[in-house]
Amino acid sequence: MESNSLFLTANADTVCYLARLDLSDGPIVIDQPSGGLGTIEDSLFSWVIDIGRPRSDRGLGGKHLIVAP
């Protein structure tokens, strides 16, 4: 990372991914890879659900259905 980055807590040794989901055409399925760890948040950065290791898939991966409110 460098000083021009817009990430609050980014570092060079952790793989991070970020996506913006558009639910206007209907629900979306997220395929979480095994060993992953993450959260799903809304547009105001409010927590929705943890995915990956802390959830019921126990880090084996899984599919998560995301629907509009």
N, C-alpha and C positions, 0 to 999 in steps of 0.2 A: 504494500500500500504506500501511498505518498500523501503529501500534505494537501493535494487537490481533491482527494477522495471525499465523497459525500456520505460515507458510512460512519455510523457513530462508534461502533466497536469492532471494526474489521481488523483482521490480522493476516499474516502471510502463510500460516500453517494450518488453518481450518478451512475446509471446503464448505462454502456457503452458496445457497441458491435462493433466488427471489423471483417471484412471478406475480403478475397482476392478472386476476381471473375476471373475465367478462361473462356474467351469468344472464345477459339479456336474451340469449338464444336458448336458454335452458340449463339444466344441471351439468356439472363437469365431474368426471372421475379422475382423481389423482392416484397414480400408481407409485406408492412410496417404496423405494428400494430397500433391500435388507441392510441392516446395520445403520440405517439412517436415524436421525434424531431431529425433530423440528416442531414447529408450532404453526397453526393457521390462525391468522389475525384478520380482523376486518380493516376497512379503510382508515379507521381512527386508531389503529394499532391496539385495539382491544382484543384480548385473548379469546379464541373460539374453542380450540382443541389442540392437544399435543398429539403428534403422530410419530411413529417409529418406536424406539426402545421403551419409552415410559407407558405406552398404551398396550392394549390387549394382544397385539401381534408380537410383542416381546422382542422386537428387532428383526423379525423374520421378513418383514415387508408386508405390504397389503394394499388394498384399494380403498379409497375414501370418497364417498359421494358428497359433493358440495352442491347445495341448493340455495336459491335466493330466499331471503326472509319471507 
